[in-house]
Amino acid sequence: MSRDDRDTQQRMTARFESSLRRMRREPAEEARIEALAQDALPAPAPARASASVRTPPRASRVPVALKILIAGGFGAGKTTMVDSVSEIRPLQTEETLSGAEGADGVEGKTTTTVTMDFGRITITEDLQLYLFGTPGQDRFWFLWDELSQGALGAVVLADTRRLADCFPSIDYFEQRGTPFVVAVNCFEEQRFAADAVGRALDLDPGVPVVLFDAREPASSRDVLIELVEYVSRRQRSSVGAYAG
């Protein structure tokens, strides 16, 4: 690794640690991120209170917080998705592009994510999703292992103008055993059937492929719900296979 590369990595690591310190001001901590399988299993029956003992009023429930990665190639729409669906002001680390890396099809893009995007969305009163958008350029891949710690699953954004750009993300999550769905960001001039995209990407059977518009909050929310449901199905299937 050259001195310039080391300096760049140290600079990006410092930015990453600074971003994490800022995020700790949010109410959820990593320790609260639970496996969805535990949430899906029936809760143990509460102990019966004695007739002479009064049960105290029930405190408001703290929602389960799950960590989701938003990944994909350069310019696929990761920052746009986090920005559109987040109920809090997203944390973004956009910097001006210094080169033309990955510019085919996104010639108008002038910034790139250099550390991560961060947002939050409440799905139900019992479930909140914390969204971590990964950097899309190859030189920032060293951050992915840190961002992936404790993640329930991932959304891989695909741009059909540059479909090959999402292969590295798919390979990464397949190797780590991280559940993921592929979300095809439907730009106005690009429309392909979901099953055709799935065949082109040679996905494992059962991996969902959904069409959506990253600019639309409801569309992005549906993608996240699809991921949570997919992870839940996988967990139930694993528990059933183990029990059998």
C-alpha positions in Angstrom: 0.0 0.0 0.0 1.4 3.4 -1.0 1.9 6.3 1.4 -1.0 8.1 -0.3 -3.3 5.1 0.1 -2.4 4.8 3.8 -3.0 8.5 4.4 -6.4 8.2 2.6 -7.4 5.1 4.7 -6.4 6.8 8.0 -8.4 9.9 6.9 -11.5 7.8 6.1 -11.2 5.8 9.3 -11.1 9.0 11.3 -14.2 10.2 9.5 -15.9 6.9 10.2 -15.1 7.0 13.9 -16.4 10.6 14.1 -19.6 9.5 12.4 -20.1 6.7 14.9 -19.7 9.1 17.8 -22.3 11.3 16.3 -24.7 8.4 15.8 -24.4 7.4 19.5 -26.5 10.4 20.3 -29.4 8.4 18.8 -31.5 6.3 21.3 -30.6 2.9 20.0 -27.3 1.1 20.7 -25.6 -1.8 19.0 -26.5 -4.0 22.0 -30.2 -3.6 21.3 -29.9 -5.0 17.8 -31.5 -8.5 18.0 -31.9 -11.3 15.6 -35.4 -11.3 14.0 -35.8 -15.0 14.8 -35.9 -14.2 18.5 -38.6 -11.5 17.9 -40.6 -14.0 15.9 -40.6 -16.8 18.5 -43.4 -16.9 21.0 -42.6 -15.0 24.2 -42.6 -17.0 27.4 -45.8 -16.9 29.4 -45.6 -14.3 32.2 -45.6 -15.6 35.7 -49.0 -15.4 37.4 -49.2 -12.7 40.0 -50.6 -13.5 43.4 -54.1 -12.2 44.0 -52.8 -10.2 46.9 -50.1 -8.5 44.8 -51.0 -5.6 42.6 -49.3 -5.6 39.2 -47.5 -2.3 38.5 -48.6 -0.3 35.5 -46.8 -1.6 32.3 -44.0 0.7 31.0 -44.1 1.7 27.4 -42.3 -0.8 25.2 -38.9 -0.1 23.8 -38.9 -1.0 20.0 -36.5 -3.5 18.7 -33.8 -1.8 16.6 -32.5 -3.7 13.6 -29.5 -2.6 11.5 -29.9 -2.7 7.7 -27.2 -2.1 5.1 -28.0 -0.2 1.9 -25.4 -1.3 -0.7 -24.8 -1.3 -4.4 -22.6 0.3 -7.1 -21.6 3.9 -7.6 -24.5 6.1 -8.4 -27.2 3.4 -7.9 -29.3 5.5 -5.5 -28.1 4.5 -2.0 -28.0 8.1 -0.6 -31.3 8.9 -2.3 -33.0 6.0 -0.7 -31.8 6.7 2.8 -32.7 10.4 2.4 -36.2 9.7 1.1 -37.2 7.1 3.7 -35.5 8.3 6.9 -37.8 9.9 9.5 -34.8 11.8 11.0 -32.4 14.1 9.2 -29.9 11.7 7.6 -26.3 11.7 8.4 -24.4 12.0 5.1 -20.7 12.1 4.2 -20.9 13.3 0.6 -17.8 14.8 -1.0 -17.2 16.3 -4.4 -16.0 13.8 -7.0 -12.4 14.2 -7.9 -12.4 11.7 -10.8 -14.6 10.0 -13.4 -14.7 6.6 -11.7 -17.9 4.8 -12.5 -19.2 7.8 -14.5 -20.9 5.8 -17.3 -24.7 6.4 -17.0 -24.3 8.9 -14.1 -22.5 11.8 -15.9 -24.5 14.3 -13.9 -23.4 13.0 -10.5 -21.0 15.4 -8.8 -20.7 13.9 -5.3 -19.9 10.5 -3.7 -20.3 8.9 -0.3 -16.9 8.6 1.3 -17.9 6.9 4.6 -21.6 6.1 5.0 -25.1 7.4 5.1 -27.3 6.9 8.2 -31.0 7.1 8.7 -33.9 5.6 10.7 -37.4 4.5 9.9 -40.1 3.2 12.3 -42.0 0.2 10.7 -44.3 -0.5 13.6 -44.4 0.5 17.3 -42.3 -2.5 18.0 -39.7 -2.3 15.2 -37.3 0.4 14.0 -34.8 0.0 11.2 -31.4 1.8 11.3 -30.1 2.3 7.8 -26.4 2.3 6.9 -25.6 3.3 3.3 -22.3 1.9 2.2 -19.8 3.9 0.1 -20.0 2.8 -3.6 -16.5 3.4 -4.8 -13.9 0.6 -4.7 -11.3 2.6 -2.7 -13.6 2.7 0.3 -14.3 -1.0 0.5 -12.1 -1.3 3.7 -15.0 0.3 5.6 -17.5 -2.4 4.7 -16.5 -4.9 7.4 -17.0 -2.3 10.1 -20.4 -1.3 8.7 -21.5 -4.9 8.4 -21.0 -5.7 12.1 -24.4 -6.7 13.6 -26.4 -6.2 10.4 -29.6 -8.1 10.1 -29.6 -8.0 6.3 -28.9 -5.8 3.3 -30.6 -4.2 0.3 -28.5 -4.3 -2.8 -29.5 -1.5 -5.2 -29.2 -2.3 -8.9 -29.0 0.1 -11.8 -29.9 -1.8 -15.0 -27.7 0.6 -17.0 -24.7 -0.8 -15.1 -26.0 -4.1 -13.7 -22.5 -5.5 -13.3 -21.7 -2.8 -10.6 -23.8 -4.7 -8.0 -22.0 -8.0 -8.4 -19.3 -7.1 -5.8 -22.0 -6.3 -3.2 -23.9 -9.6 -3.9 -20.6 -11.6 -3.7 -19.8 -9.9 -0.4 -23.1 -10.7 1.3 -23.2 -14.2 -0.1 -19.7 -14.9 1.3 -20.7 -13.6 4.7 -24.0 -15.4 4.7 -25.9 -12.1 5.1 -29.5 -12.2 3.8 -30.2 -9.6 1.1 -32.7 -8.5 -1.4 -32.0 -6.9 -4.7 -33.9 -3.6 -5.3 -33.9 -2.4 -9.0 -33.9 1.4 -9.0 -36.3 2.2 -11.9 -35.0 5.2 -13.7 -37.5 6.6 -16.1 -35.8 5.2 -19.2 -35.0 1.8 -17.7 -37.7 -0.8 -17.1 -37.0 -4.6 -16.8 -39.0 -7.4 -15.2 -37.8 -8.5 -11.8 -37.4 -12.1 -12.9 -35.2 -11.0 -15.8 -32.9 -9.1 -13.5 -32.7 -12.1 -11.1 -31.7 -14.4 -14.0 -29.1 -11.9 -15.2 -27.6 -11.7 -11.7 -27.7 -15.5 -11.3 -29.2 -15.2 -7.8 -29.8 -18.1 -5.5 -33.4 -19.4 -5.5 -35.6 -17.4 -3.2 -33.6 -14.2 -3.2 -36.2 -11.5 -3.7 -35.9 -9.0 -6.6 -38.1 -5.9 -6.3 -38.7 -2.9 -8.6 -38.8 0.5 -6.8 -38.1 4.2 -7.1 -35.5 5.4 -4.5 -37.0 8.9 -4.6 -40.3 7.7 -3.3 -40.5 7.1 0.5 -43.4 4.6 0.2 -41.5 2.6 -2.5 -38.3 2.5 -0.4 -40.3 1.5 2.7 -41.8 -1.4 0.8 -38.3 -2.6 -0.1 -37.3 -2.6 3.6 -40.4 -4.5 4.6 -39.7 -7.1 1.9 -36.2 -7.5 3.4 -37.5 -8.0 7.0 -40.1 -10.5 5.8 -37.4 -12.4 3.8 -35.1 -12.6 6.8 -38.0 -13.7 9.0 -38.9 -16.5 6.5 -35.2 -17.7 6.4 -35.1 -17.7 10.2 -38.3 -19.7 10.5 -37.1 -22.1 7.9 -33.8 -22.6 9.8 -35.5 -23.1 13.1 -37.9 -25.6 11.5 -35.0 -27.5 9.9 -33.1 -27.6 13.2 -36.2 -28.8 15.1 -36.7 -31.5 12.5 
